[in-house]
Amino acid sequence: MIKGIGVDIISLEDLKQKIEKLGDAFLKRTFFNSELNYAKKNNMIEHLGTTFAGKEAVFKALKKDYFEPKEIEIKRKNRMPIVCFHGKLKKLNYEVMLNLSFNKTNAIAMAIILENKK
């Protein structure tokens, strides 16, 4: 059963400027080491952008009032995104379908939250 749907799009230029302005503090507060390492091996800004958009899309699909970026980790397995919950969200028993994409200017993500059958 679908519990929620979320979509997010971000400007890669805006993200690049935020990283240049806030530096490592922003990166460490927002991304897990696994997410940063994946981005460094690929197109850095584009993959940080899709990861950030993915976190926001999942947050919107969960219909929560607030979340910490490090409560949602987006791992890649065979280049496919896999969502892992941490912190207060760890207790959730949801499956997340996540689609990520980017072009030269934007990153976009769509998340569908499905309730796991017990």
N, C-alpha and C positions, 0 to 999 in steps of 0.2 A: 504494500500500500504506500502510495506517495504521501510523504509528510510535509514536503516543501520543495520549492524551486527557487533558485537564486541566480542572478546574472550580474556580472560586473565588467566594466570596461575602464581601462585607465590609459592615460597618455604616457607613452614611454619617455617622452621629453620631460614631462613633469616629474616622473620617478627619477630620472637621471639627475635633475636639478636638486631634488630632495636628498639624494645620496651624496651629491657634491657638497651640499650645505650642511647636512647633519653627520655625514661620514659613518664611521664604524659603529657609533652609538645607535644609529637608526638600524643598520644592518643587523647588529647583535640583538636588538630589541624585537625585531620583526621576523627574522629568519632563523631557522635551525641550521647548524653546521652542514647537515646533509643537503639542505636546499642551496646554501651558498656554494658548496663544492660542486653540485650538479651544474649550477649556473656558470661557474668559472670554467668548466670543461666545455661549455657550449657558448651560445651567444649570451653573454652576461646580462645585459639590460633586458633583452627580450625574455629570458627565462626567469629573471627576478620579477619582471612585469606579469608574466602568466601566473607565477606562484602567488604574488600579491593579489591579483585579481581572483585567483582560485580561492584563497582564504576568505576574501570578501564575499564571493558568491556562496560559499558554504555557510558563512555567518548569516547571510540574508535568508538562505533556505531554512536554516534552523530557527529563524524568527526570534532570535535572542535580542535583548536590549543592549548588551555589551559583551565584548570578548577581547581577550588578549591575543595578539597575532601568534604567539607561541603556544596557544591551545590547539591550533590546527597546523599539522605538518603535512606537506605534500611531498610524498616520495615518488620516485619514478621506478617502475619495473618494466623493462623492455620499452622504455620511453612512454609508458602509459602512467597517468597520475593515479596515485593511491593516497587516500586521505586517512590520516591517523589522528585521533583525538588525544589531547593531553590535558593535565590540570583538571579544572571543573568539568570539562566536556568529556573526560575519559570514561565516565560512567554511562555515556549514551550508547545505546544498542542500535545504531543505524548503519545501514550500508549507504555509501555515497557514490553516485555516478558523477564524474567530473570530466568536463571537456575543456581543454585549454587551446588557445590559438593566438597568433600575433601577426601583424604586418609591420611595415616600416615605422608606423606612428603609434599604434595602439596594441594593447594586450587585452584579451577578452576571455571570460570564463563563464561556464554555465554548470550549475550543480543541481542535482536532483537527490533528495534525501528519501530513502526507502526504509521503512520499519522492518528490522530483521524479525523473522519468525522465530519464536522460542521453541 
